[in-house]
Amino acid sequence: MKDEFANEYALKDKFIAIFWLLVLTFLWGLTFPIQKLVLKEEISPFLYNAIRFWIATFLSALIFGKSDWIRGTVLGIVMAIAYATQTWGLTITTSTKSGFITSLYIVIVPFFSYIIEHEKVRKLQVLGFLGALVGMYLLSGGISGYNFGDFLTTICGVMYALHVVLITKFSKQVSEYSLLTPQFFTVALLNTLFNVFYRSNGNKWSFSMDAILVATFTAVTATIVAIIIQAKYQKVVGSNVSALIFVGEPLFAMILSVLILKEHLTTSQTMGGLLMLASIILGVLNISERQDGWIFAKKKQE
């Protein structure tokens, strides 16, 4: 009876974690149409990132206090490299290719997860990752003519994958709140420095009130709240299941772009979205398996 209660309690925790990670992917997906809708003026991407993360740094320091500067700085460096290579790569390659290559971090996560946490990929997860890969290809329209911008974006995807796994690892060792301020500070500082060397046709330090408002919104929702959710709940389900749930980011971005920006989808994009939805479901179904020392399986029915 005691073991059965423990199993059901652990399973409940997993479903709660899945719910909040889906909320996280919604917040990430929301940033795409919101930023495209509001940020119409020319602004240096590095400056925008710097403003967003300086705001996040100030708010998190004000609210959460004590920080783990070693682990937080490591996370910040990885995240800053991801943002920088994505931004730089986007100036050389197309947005379609950038979106697809960046989203490949989802299928890179299992490699880092195995190396760093010794977490093995389950059968349902393999199907989920394959479905996600095909779905993202159909959603983005595919890629052709691999160039230096694509290479930079590939580095971005690798860094995002590493960031996911490191958050899972570090949040098991220290409080998730202690990772916030140093991580945001590092990203803000490095993006500020990157902007010094950024070549812009106009004033690379200019910004508008709209940029401040959007940066504040994304700093609170897609940065502070998102990282708290990530650090608090990734360790409950593991990096691999989390990565499959994160397939929802481009899926939510697609749905919200249709609703907010009135964008239209092709048949292949719709098929890609359905495949990605199936991948998320496969990731959720995987919670019935044993992983990371947790017992998730319900007692089998006789």
TIDRENPA-539285 format. One record per residue (C-alpha): residue in one letter; x, z negated, y. Coordinates in steps of 0.05 Angstrom, whole numbers, padded with zeros to 5 digits, always signed. Layout:
REM residues N
aXZY...
REM end
This chain:
REM residues 302
m+00000+00000+00000k+00057-00018+00047d+00093+00048+00033e+00029+00087+00043f+00017+00053+00110a+00089+00068+00131n+00081+00141+00111e+00016+00149+00151y+00047+00114+00211a+00108+00159+00210l+00064+00221+00203k+00023+00198+00263d+00087+00191+00304k+00106+00262+00284f+00040+00291+00308i+00046+00253+00374a+00116+00282+00382i+00091+00352+00367f+00035+00345+00419w+00084+00324+00474l+00134+00378+00456l+00078+00429+00462v+00062+00399+00531l+00136+00409+00547t+00134+00483+00528f+00072+00491+00571l+00109+00462+00631w+00169+00508+00618g+00123+00568+00610l+00086+00551+00675t+00150+00557+00716f+00154+00632+00705p+00090+00655+00739i+00093+00599+00791q+00163+00617+00813k+00148+00691+00813l+00084+00679+00853v+00114+00635+00907l+00188+00652+00912k+00180+00722+00942e+00235+00717+00992e+00308+00729+00978i+00344+00665+00957s+00408+00656+00919p+00390+00636+00847f+00448+00586+00847l+00422+00555+00912y+00352+00550+00883n+00379+00516+00820a+00421+00469+00863i+00361+00449+00905r+00318+00438+00844f+00370+00394+00810w+00390+00355+00872i+00317+00336+00879a+00315+00317+00805t+00379+00276+00813f+00352+00237+00873l+00285+00222+00840s+00314+00202+00772a+00366+00157+00804l+00312+00125+00846i+00266+00113+00787f+00309+00101+00726g+00372+00063+00747k+00428+00054+00695s+00459+00118+00668d+00504+00140+00611w+00553+00183+00650i+00594+00207+00590r+00537+00236+00548g+00496+00255+00609t+00554+00294+00640v+00567+00331+00574l+00493+00352+00573g+00498+00372+00647i+00559+00416+00636v+00526+00452+00578m+00461+00462+00618a+00499+00485+00680i+00537+00538+00639a+00471+00561+00610y+00439+00569+00679a+00501+00602+00709t+00510+00654+00654q+00436+00670+00653t+00435+00680+00728w+00500+00721+00729g+00478+00762+00669l+00411+00777+00701t+00447+00812+00759i+00478+00861+00709t+00425+00870+00655t+00349+00878+00657s+00299+00820+00659t+00269+00843+00593k+00335+00841+00557s+00353+00775+00591g+00288+00743+00568f+00296+00766+00496i+00370+00747+00489t+00359+00679+00522s+00302+00663+00475l+00349+00675+00416y+00372+00603+00427i+00313+00585+00383v+00344+00617+00322i+00414+00592+00340v+00392+00519+00340p+00395+00511+00263f+00469+00529+00262f+00487+00474+00313s+00438+00427+00280y+00473+00435+00213i+00543+00428+00243i+00529+00369+00288e+00472+00332+00252h+00477+00361+00181e+00404+00380+00185k+00387+00433+00134v+00337+00489+00147r+00274+00484+00105k+00239+00543+00072l+00180+00543+00120q+00229+00538+00178v+00266+00600+00154l+00201+00639+00155g+00185+00610+00223f+00252+00630+00253l+00246+00701+00225g+00175+00707+00252a+00198+00681+00320l+00255+00731+00322v+00209+00791+00308g+00156+00763+00354m+00204+00754+00413y+00230+00825+00401l+00159+00854+00405l+00140+00811+00464s+00201+00831+00505g+00200+00904+00486g+00268+00900+00451i+00338+00915+00477s+00385+00975+00479g+00454+00987+00507y+00488+00920+00499n+00531+00907+00562f+00572+00852+00596g+00508+00823+00626d+00479+00818+00556f+00543+00783+00534l+00536+00731+00589t+00463+00720+00570t+00484+00711+00498i+00529+00654+00521c+00469+00626+00557g+00429+00626+00492v+00485+00592+00455m+00489+00538+00509y+00414+00526+00508a+00416+00518+00432l+00474+00468+00438h+00436+00430+00492v+00375+00422+00446v+00417+00393+00389l+00459+00348+00434i+00396+00318+00465t+00370+00301+00395k+00437+00270+00377f+00449+00231+00442s+00378+00205+00448k+00386+00171+00381q+00447+00134+00408v+00424+00113+00478s+00361+00108+00520e+00333+00177+00539y+00327+00153+00611s+00402+00140+00617l+00416+00214+00604l+00376+00240+00664t+00413+00226+00729p+00484+00246+00707q+00457+00309+00673f+00419+00331+00735f+00476+00312+00781t+00526+00354+00741v+00480+00415+00742a+00466+00407+00816l+00539+00400+00834l+00563+00459+00792n+00507+00505+00818t+00526+00486+00889l+00598+00505+00874f+00576+00569+00840n+00538+00588+00902v+00601+00584+00944f+00628+00643+00905y+00562+00679+00898r+00561+00749+00930s+00497+00760+00968n+00474+00815+01014g+00443+00764+01062n+00454+00691+01079k+00467+00658+01012w+00451+00589+01040s+00382+00608+01069f+00318+00581+01039s+00245+00571+01059m+00194+00515+01054d+00162+00553+00996a+00228+00548+00959i+00231+00473+00972l+00160+00463+00947v+00170+00504+00884a+00238+00470+00871t+00205+00402+00879f+00148+00421+00831t+00197+00447+00778a+00244+00388+00789v+00188+00339+00772t+00151+00376+00717a+00199+00425+00684t+00262+00382+00694i+00251+00306+00697v+00186+00302+00656a+00210+00357+00609i+00277+00325+00594i+00244+00257+00583i+00196+00288+00533q+00253+00326+00500a+00298+00265+00493k+00241+00220+00471y+00208+00264+00418q+00260+00314+00392k+00292+00258+00352v+00225+00244+00318v+00216+00315+00290g+00288+00340+00289s+00322+00398+00325n+00297+00453+00278v+00223+00436+00283s+00232+00426+00359a+00263+00496+00365l+00203+00527+00330i+00156+00489+00376f+00196+00516+00435v+00175+00586+00414g+00113+00566+00454e+00152+00573+00520p+00151+00649+00524l+00082+00648+00492f+00054+00602+00546a+00092+00643+00599m+00057+00705+00573i-00012+00674+00573l-00004+00642+00641s+00024+00706+00671v-00039+00742+00647l-00084+00688+00677i-00046+00676+00742l-00011+00742+00757k-00063+00787+00723e-00008+00820+00682h-00029+00863+00623l-00003+00862+00551t+00010+00920+00505t-00012+00920+00433s+00060+00905+00409q+00065+00847+00458t+00000+00818+00431m+00026+00825+00360g+00091+00791+00381g+00052+00734+00412l+00012+00724+00347l+00076+00724+00306m+00105+00671+00352l+00042+00629+00345a+00048+00634+00269s+00121+00610+00275i+00099+00548+00313i+00047+00534+00259l+00100+00541+00205g+00143+00491+00243v+00086+00441+00247l+00069+00450+00173n+00141+00431+00158i+00127+00359+00178s+00103+00345+00107e+00176+00348+00084r+00228+00293+00084q+00284+00299+00136d+00332+00258+00178g+00320+00195+00136w+00246+00192+00157i+00190+00193+00107f+00137+00241+00130a+00100+00260+00067k+00030+00235+00054k+00015+00207-00015k-00004+00265-00060q-00076+00267-00083e-00084+00255-00157
REM end
